[in-house]
Each structure stands twice: as structure tokens, then as C-alpha cells.
Amino acid sequence: MKGERLMQLELLLLSHPEGMRRAEIARRLGVHRSTIGRYIDELKKHTDVYEDKYLIKIVAREEIDIMKLSVYESLALNLSAEMLAKYEPMQTPHLASGLRKIAGNMRTYAPHVSNNIDEVAEQIETTTQRPHPSFTKTLEVIIDSWVSGKMLRIKHIDPKNSLLETEFAPYFIGYRESSSGRRPISVTGRLRHTSEIETIDILNIKEAEILDETYTIPDNLRPFRKPVTGERYSGIDMIPLKMVLKERSALNSFSSIFYDRLETYKDDEGRLICEMNAENSIELILRIAQCRTSVEILEPEGFRKRFIAYLQEILTIYTD
């Protein structure tokens, strides 16, 4: 995120040619004052930044290539920016820097609209209604997790006001309608070791940490979808499981998991093969372990290795 912060700093200084004090820059970017000095030194490597009477200034550069918008598009963006500025959860440094980029592109051909959007960015940076700085940090961690496809460990407040720790695979980030009419920025995903899909208000997430474990987002999952009463949710992380069945009755062990397209047949070696799309969860691993030697995983190879790793990890507890 360092590169993003440097870009925010450059945009902020370009929008304030009169210069800014370090403390004010730190407050606008939502970082500690001691960090700003390092950002300024880094920015100096590729931009003309100087200090004059305790004010940090930047030498304005000419924009080489700009994307021109029509007057209708410009005004629509201006109005949208004003609406966003009134929505508390969106009052983050990232929105302000994004608006400043748009304003910079408009400066030569729509100066009035450009100034208006700059003022909206200024309002977002200086407003007293901005969410706690931890909100922006948490949102950044969740976005990094989502982009990299890695699991999260989060601590969040549940509807009963209890602090819970959860391992979570983020599928979507966006708005969710609530019964009170609020539209909080939320993250929807699967709880680890289950097939449960949950949507959590990001304002209720107090800590977030990226884990070194990847996940995949199902193709058929719809964001913030409201399931029909009595309908079984179909947006579970599924894997194409292929096993050897040494006892057909072993299939009874899988009755508690979610699966579809089950097929059994005998291969060229006379083995009874079972293929199905099964939920990729700890429940599936437990059911296979329950079968002991009655089944053997053939594919996918990654799941087979994962199953072996679980067994080895458990075995280390009981052996020297």
C-alpha cells in the first residue's frame, strides 16, 4: 500500500500549491506524522518536492495525457461525488485521492467542475464525520485479501454484541440493504471449515489479518443474494471429487455434506469409481476420514495432498 500512499501524497500536494504542514498531511492521509517524512523522502526521488517555511510544496507538472469527459459526464461525476461525500463509510483517503485524479483531468477544459470536485475531496479529508482510522486500514486488508485470493482471520462484533474470531474467505465487497434502511459497506464470504455464507458489516470488524492460505470464489455465487425461503444455497466452494469406493455403503457417510452430479462406475481395472461435485470444506475431510480405508481420493491432486497434510498434522500430536 506504500505506492498508493505516495500517489495520495502527490495528489494532495498538487491540489495545495500553497503548501501544507506535515501534521496536516498526516491527518489528511490518516497516517502517523512520523511516517510522512519517509513518504516525502520517497516522493522526492521522482517528483520535485521541497520545504519552504515548514510548508511542504510540490512543483506542478504538466499533464501529458488526459481523458476528456463531456460536460454532462463531468457534471454527473460532480453530483455523484457530492453524494458520496455525505455517506460516512465512504469518507476515506482513497475516495479523496480518486476524486483529485478526476479533478486533475478536468482542470484544463472544465475548471469550475474540477474545482467543485476538489472541494468535495477537501471536505472528505477534513470532515469530522470520517469513520475511525481503523475502518480504512481494515478495508485495505480485506481488499488485499480479496485481490490475492487469500483467507482472512477477523475479529468482529456479532448481532449479540459479542466479539468473535472467524477465519473467512471474502467473496464480495459492497453495499447491503438492512431493515433499518442503512446501506453499510459489507463483505460477503464463506466461513472456513463450513459451507456457511455470511455478510459482515466492515464497521463491525475490529481486526483483520491475511492468512497464507488461498481460496477460490464459486462462479455461481451472486453478491448479497437473498435466498428464497426453503432454498438450499448453491454458491458453495465446490471441487470435482473423484474417489475409489472399496465399499459402496461408504457413500452413506457423505449424506450430511452438500454435493451434486454424483456418478458411480467401474473403471478398466474393475474398481468402483465415484465422481461428484462436493463442497470444499473440513466437513468433507472429516467424512472421508470417517470412511477409513473404504475410500481413496484420486482427484483433484491438490485436495488429496491437503487431506494427507491434515492427517500428518494430526499424527504429529500423538507421535514423537
Secondary structure, DSSP 8 states (H G I E B T S, - for coil): -HHHHHHHHHHHHHT-TT-B-HHHHHHHHTS-HHHHHHHHHHHTTTS-EEEETTEEEE-----SS-----HHHHHHHHHHHHHHHTSGGG-SHHHHHHHHHHHHHHTTT-HHHHHHHHHHHHHHHH-TT---HHHHHHHHHHHHHHHHTEEEEEEEE-TTS-EEEEEEEEEEEEE---TTS---EEEEEEETTS--EEEEEGGGEEEEEEEEEE----TT--TT----TT-------EEEEEEEESSGGGGGGGTTS-EEEEEEEE-TTS-EEEEEEEE-SHHHHHHHHHTGGGEEEEE-HHHHHHHHHHHHHHHHHH--
